[in-house]
């Protein structure tokens, strides 16, 4: 199992002064986070895509390219690319270029996104939410398969044999399908034989097992080999020296971000009791001491039938930078080795 980190590059405010960090400083801190993750042994680092005031990741491939120049081994991926609102030709070109720059370390996680600002921003109708994604995913996979593309659809001008360049270093650019909780998305990933990245941000992770089984069965019926049907999960996570320290450090920023989003979506304010319930052995928050987090990863791996990757969403709008760096190092040096050793013994 690979252990990764995802960041949404949220704007951070100092918890002591309340002052907001400048965009230049925040992006510099992101680059250091990725460098530390690379040096410590984290397997992958993903950058999200949002088009909102509180995030600085509207151009994730630019950020990943900056990280590629400063790292050596860590895999670099989107988390997720909002494919519905982009041009698949440009998406492929960007990530093929990133693959060349990083010497074969680029990956795509594509999805529809959990926010809708990108649709009006790029002149798209939210009513086409589903058809846009299905069509653009089809084109992206066609581009991956063929340099010269013959394709037509409803939302984009046809391609009549034009070449799409550059081609990546990797023989086949990895494309994961990022999904939430709709059965149709799991089935689509299985039929296409794409690795699956499941966003689990609440509830109990084991409840996703029927949907993952649906994915695996759809893939089997479509003729894909079982080892091609990889499953990853994206979860809120953070590691502290002790359980209490991790919780106390992470809760203020976690509550602030989710309460802010909740005002738009009709959720009540996030409470410490809800947060602690999520940190329980059955909850979706992987926040605690190294031993707690490692144990939880192994429990979820078993409950979901085996994971290829677990990626920790560590974005926190009130966490000091040095605390974030320590959390990354603990995840790499105190959690990942324990998980890998336990899985080798099975």
DAVEN-V827410 format. One record per residue. RES is the residue in three letters. SS is DSSP state (~ for helix, > for strand, _ for the rest). PSI is psi as a letter, one per 40 degrees, with the letter a starting at -180 (999 if undefined). OMEGA is omega in whole degrees, -180 to 180 (NA if undefined). Layout:
res->(RES	RES)
ss->(SS	SS)
psi->(PSI	PSI)
omega->(OMEGA	OMEGA)
This chain:
res->(UNK	UNK	UNK	UNK	UNK	UNK	UNK	UNK	UNK	UNK	UNK	UNK	UNK	UNK	UNK	UNK	UNK	UNK	UNK	UNK	UNK	UNK	UNK	UNK	UNK	UNK	UNK	UNK	UNK	UNK	UNK	UNK	UNK	UNK	UNK	UNK	UNK	UNK	UNK	UNK	UNK	UNK	UNK	UNK	UNK	UNK	UNK	UNK	UNK	UNK	UNK	UNK	UNK	UNK	UNK	UNK	UNK	UNK	UNK	UNK	UNK	UNK	UNK	UNK	UNK	UNK	UNK	UNK	UNK	UNK	UNK	UNK	UNK	UNK	UNK	UNK	UNK	UNK	UNK	UNK	UNK	UNK	UNK	UNK	UNK	UNK	UNK	UNK	UNK	UNK	UNK	UNK	UNK	UNK	UNK	UNK	UNK	UNK	UNK	UNK	UNK	UNK	UNK	UNK	UNK	UNK	UNK	UNK	UNK	UNK	UNK	UNK	UNK	UNK	UNK	UNK	UNK	UNK	UNK	UNK	UNK	UNK	UNK	UNK	UNK	UNK	UNK	UNK	UNK	UNK	UNK	UNK	UNK	UNK	UNK	UNK	UNK	UNK	UNK	UNK	UNK	UNK	UNK	UNK	UNK	UNK	UNK	UNK	UNK	UNK	UNK	UNK	UNK	UNK	UNK	UNK	UNK	UNK	UNK	UNK	UNK	UNK	UNK	UNK	UNK	UNK	UNK	UNK	UNK	UNK	UNK	UNK	UNK	UNK	UNK	UNK	UNK	UNK	UNK	UNK	UNK	UNK	UNK	UNK	UNK	UNK	UNK	UNK	UNK	UNK	UNK	UNK	UNK	UNK	UNK	UNK	UNK	UNK	UNK	UNK	UNK	UNK	UNK	UNK	UNK	UNK	UNK	UNK	UNK	UNK	UNK	UNK	UNK	UNK	UNK	UNK	UNK	UNK	UNK	UNK	UNK	UNK	UNK	UNK	UNK	UNK	UNK	UNK	UNK	UNK	UNK	UNK	UNK	UNK	UNK	UNK	UNK	UNK	UNK	UNK	UNK	UNK	UNK	UNK	UNK	UNK	UNK	UNK	UNK	UNK	UNK	UNK	UNK	UNK	UNK	UNK	UNK	UNK	UNK	UNK	UNK	UNK	UNK	UNK	UNK	UNK	UNK	UNK	UNK	UNK	UNK	UNK	UNK	UNK	UNK	UNK	UNK	UNK	UNK	UNK	UNK	UNK	UNK	UNK	UNK	UNK	UNK	UNK	UNK	UNK	UNK	UNK	UNK	UNK	UNK	UNK	UNK	UNK	UNK	UNK	UNK	UNK	UNK	UNK	UNK	UNK	UNK	UNK	UNK	UNK	UNK	UNK	UNK	UNK	UNK	UNK	UNK	UNK	UNK	UNK	UNK	UNK	UNK	UNK	UNK	UNK	UNK	UNK	UNK	UNK	UNK	UNK	UNK	UNK	UNK	UNK	UNK	UNK	UNK	UNK	UNK	UNK	UNK	UNK	UNK	UNK)
ss->(_	>	>	>	>	>	>	_	_	>	_	_	>	_	_	_	_	_	_	>	_	_	~	~	~	~	~	~	~	~	~	~	~	~	~	~	~	~	~	~	_	_	_	>	>	>	>	_	_	_	_	_	_	_	>	_	_	_	_	~	~	~	~	~	~	~	~	~	_	_	_	_	_	_	>	>	>	>	_	_	>	>	~	~	~	_	_	~	~	~	~	~	~	~	~	~	~	~	~	~	~	_	_	_	_	>	>	>	>	>	>	_	_	_	_	_	~	~	~	~	~	_	_	_	_	~	~	~	~	~	~	~	~	~	~	~	~	~	~	~	~	~	~	~	~	_	_	>	>	>	>	_	_	_	_	_	_	_	>	>	>	>	>	_	_	_	_	_	_	_	_	_	_	>	>	>	>	>	>	_	_	_	~	~	~	~	~	~	~	~	~	~	_	_	>	>	>	>	>	>	_	_	_	_	~	~	~	~	~	~	~	~	~	~	~	~	~	~	~	~	~	_	_	_	_	~	~	~	_	_	>	>	>	>	>	>	>	>	>	>	_	_	~	~	~	~	~	~	~	~	~	~	~	~	~	~	~	~	~	~	~	~	~	~	~	_	_	_	_	_	_	~	~	~	~	~	~	~	~	_	_	_	_	_	_	>	>	>	>	~	~	~	~	~	~	~	~	~	~	~	~	~	~	_	_	_	_	_	>	>	>	>	>	_	_	_	_	_	_	_	~	~	~	~	~	~	~	~	~	~	~	~	~	~	~	~	~	~	~	~	~	~	~	~	~	_)
psi->(h	i	h	i	i	i	h	e	f	i	h	h	h	h	d	d	d	e	h	h	i	i	d	d	d	d	d	d	d	d	d	d	d	d	d	d	d	d	d	e	e	i	d	i	h	i	h	a	h	i	f	i	d	e	i	f	f	e	g	d	d	d	d	d	d	d	d	d	e	e	i	d	d	h	i	h	i	i	g	i	h	g	d	d	e	i	h	d	d	d	d	d	d	d	d	d	d	d	d	d	d	e	f	f	e	i	i	h	h	i	a	e	i	e	i	e	d	d	d	d	d	e	f	i	h	d	d	e	d	d	d	d	d	d	d	d	d	d	d	d	d	d	d	d	d	h	d	h	h	h	i	i	a	d	e	i	i	i	h	f	e	i	i	h	i	i	i	i	d	i	d	h	h	h	h	i	h	h	i	c	e	h	d	d	d	d	d	d	d	d	d	e	f	i	i	h	h	h	h	h	e	i	a	h	d	e	e	e	d	d	d	d	d	d	d	d	d	d	d	d	d	e	e	i	i	d	e	e	g	i	h	i	i	h	i	h	i	i	h	i	d	i	d	d	d	d	d	d	d	d	d	d	d	d	d	d	d	d	d	d	d	d	d	d	e	f	i	i	i	h	i	d	d	d	d	d	d	d	e	i	d	e	i	e	h	g	h	a	i	d	d	d	d	d	d	d	d	d	d	d	d	d	d	e	f	h	i	d	i	h	h	h	h	e	h	h	e	e	h	i	d	d	d	d	d	d	d	d	d	d	d	d	d	e	d	d	d	d	d	d	d	d	d	d	e	999)
omega->(174	177	-177	178	173	176	173	176	178	173	-174	174	179	-176	-179	-176	-176	-179	-179	180	178	177	-180	-179	-178	-180	175	177	177	180	178	177	-178	177	180	178	179	-177	-177	177	174	-173	-176	175	-179	176	-178	176	177	-180	-175	-177	-171	179	-179	-174	179	179	-172	-179	176	179	180	177	175	179	-179	-178	-175	-177	-176	-169	-174	176	-173	-174	171	-176	2	166	180	-172	-178	-174	-177	177	-178	177	-179	177	-179	179	-179	-175	172	177	175	179	177	-179	-177	-179	171	-177	-175	174	176	164	-175	179	-179	179	-179	175	-174	-176	-177	-175	177	-179	-179	173	-178	-179	179	178	180	-175	-176	-176	177	-177	-178	-178	-177	174	177	180	180	180	177	178	178	-176	-174	176	177	-165	171	-173	173	-180	-175	-168	-176	176	-178	172	-173	178	178	176	177	-175	-1	171	-175	173	178	-179	177	-180	-178	177	174	174	178	-175	175	-176	-178	180	-178	180	179	179	180	180	179	-180	-180	-179	-180	172	-170	173	-173	177	179	-176	179	-180	-178	-175	-177	179	177	-177	178	179	178	175	178	176	-177	180	177	178	179	-179	179	176	-180	179	-179	-178	175	-175	-176	178	172	176	177	-174	171	-178	176	-178	175	-180	175	179	-178	-180	179	-178	-178	179	-170	-171	-174	-180	177	-179	-179	-178	-176	175	178	178	-178	178	179	-171	177	178	173	177	180	-179	177	179	177	179	-179	176	177	178	-180	-178	-179	-173	-174	-179	-178	-173	-178	178	178	-178	179	-176	178	179	-179	177	-179	179	-179	176	179	-177	-176	174	177	-179	174	-178	167	-176	-176	172	-173	179	179	-169	-180	-176	177	-175	-179	176	176	-179	178	178	178	-179	178	178	-177	-170	-177	-179	-175	-180	178	179	-178	179	-180	-180	177	-179	-176	NA)
